[in-house]
Amino acid sequence: MTQVDFPLEALRAYLDALLGARDVLKVERASGGQSNPTYFVTHGDRRMVLRKQPPGPLLPGAHAVDREFRVQQALWPTPVPVPKPLHFSADAAVLGTPFYLMERVEGRVFDDTSLAALAAHERMEIWLAAADAMALMHAVRPAEVGLSDFGRQGNYFERQMNRWLKQWRGSTSDPIPELDRLADLLVAAMPPDDGELSIAHGDFRLGNLLFHPTKPQVVAILDWELATLGHPLADLGYCCIAWNTATDEYGGLLGIDLGERGLPSEETFVARYMKGSMRPLKLLPFHKAFALFRFAVIFVGIADRAKQGNAAGSNATELAPLARRFAIRGLNVLGRS
């Protein structure tokens, strides 16, 4: 029996009342490190995905499955590839926490940025399809899909720098001079707010995209937990981390012969995105270095939780040293060693 954190009979009764009684109920925990528990659910002949908050005390605003559901519901009528949202329940009495259901989409997930499992001639098209999906997402005007209040507007990078600086300075981690220097350089290099506003996914990377079973086409953008209103270049800069980190730095592409492997260069990926974005955007070293800074601070947080003995992942001690290495990569992007 698959381990779940809720009573199966409670889910059966709920689905029977919502969708009609069925003889078959199968629940399988999805693999991966999602902070919001995710399950494949088969109810009769209907295949769905259930995402819920984890049990126990939660930080304010964390694990907001209602926001995940809302953004996917808003995007479903648009060309942006998202799973069809089916139902949201705020009633924690049903399964212990709020949850939502969406249709299950069949496809492939690639956690390996080098796409080693694919033939060389397929790799370029997979990455370019990722760029196309991001451009489609950013082409949506939030107000036109009812998301004008989905986040604060204006000065996105300034607000984000303040947030992550506060987290870094409040850390109990050992000093990381490179991270302090990167922070100072980013504050000095902050571009003026240009008024650009989009739905920002917050974790747009290859591993959060579901591809068609046989075609180089994104059929669903997954894991909207960090979605908000933001600047489109935040997602683009974040996705470009892959080209600015090494294979032993959370699976980057730096040092790989991209041409030999059939992989796009960062310039090719960015150009494909820009072609579809239809916005007057220019990716600066700041945007890529900011993404590396943010990720470095995330690694600091992982290290802090590991020291306290409450890290979520078993590999927390392995990830902790990446904070300094990502800070160094950020300095490299800014032309500082």
Secondary structure, 3 states (H helix, E strand, C coil): CCCCCCCHHHHHHHHHHHHCCCCCEEEEECCCCCCCCEEEEEECCEEEEEEECCCCCCCCCCCCHHHHHHHHHHHCCCCCCCCCEEEEECCHHHHCCCEEEEECCCCECCCCCCCCCCCHHHHHHHHHHHHHHHHHHHHCCHHHHCCCCCCCCCCHHHHHHHHHHHHHHCCCCCCCHHHHHHHHHHHHCCCCCCCCCEEECCCCCHHHEEECCCCCCEEEECCCCCCEEECHHHHHHHHHHHHHCECCCCCCCECCCHHHHCCCCHHHHHHHHHHHHCCCCCCCHHHHHHHHHHHHHHHHHHHHHHHHCCCCCCCHHHHCCHHHHHHHHHHHHCCCC
